[in-house]
């Protein structure tokens, strides 16, 4: 299992060297976008709308938009210094609470913790203490340039870090539209609803649930592969130097013709104009 982070978890004077591993994985099926005509993958480029050209990575800086089109630019050195300052700190458990006190709306992402070198005994101590007290630890830690609030708990004999949202990251329920206030329910309807809930109540078994859409999509993909309904992207044609040169010369010639100013007609003097008029009229 890939190690994402190494550090130390501390509570009181106890320090536990640990490694952190992703506990979950995203199994969404990623679909690519192809050009319908030639079946080639579509590319997206970072472009500047003002300079009207693609922008390289080294030309990009990070900034905070504090007002419309008003930015505070932050140097990579400044961001890295802040990140390092926080990353060097140990993950400290600041409180112990009951798991039931943390509403699931706060949960974000799960990580497994394994003991690093020399940390097995302290790891086992914290695990046993959490089990017997039926408590979880509230801690702060730095993950991917963000200071995270997290809970540390026991899951199937393994310590787990569960990152959770800060309170100001959870939107107020008062902002949810069209939520009805207390509705008086018909006693008979309420009793029927309770009976239905009781009939459908069972022990939680996560293995009985599966992503029906993802499995159906995978079946469709396999079926199309077996029926040879596949597409192969065309190779990008190699540029022909002679053709490209001729095209460039021809385009330059056409542009030169368009840009070339038309010759002005010579203006005749008044005396010459009179002579020309006499010749035309025969006088």
Secondary structure as UniProt FT lines:
FT   STRAND          5..11
FT   TURN            12..13
FT   STRAND          14..22
FT   TURN            36..38
FT   STRAND          47..48
FT   TURN            49..52
FT   STRAND          53..54
FT   HELIX           57..59
FT   STRAND          62..67
FT   TURN            68..69
FT   STRAND          70..74
FT   HELIX           76..87
FT   STRAND          91..97
FT   HELIX           99..101
FT   HELIX           104..106
FT   STRAND          107..115
FT   TURN            117..118
FT   HELIX           120..133
FT   STRAND          136..143
FT   TURN            144..145
FT   STRAND          146..155
FT   TURN            156..157
FT   STRAND          158..164
FT   HELIX           167..169
FT   HELIX           173..175
FT   TURN            177..178
FT   HELIX           187..200
FT   HELIX           206..208
FT   HELIX           212..226
FT   TURN            227..228
FT   HELIX           241..259
FT   HELIX           270..281
//
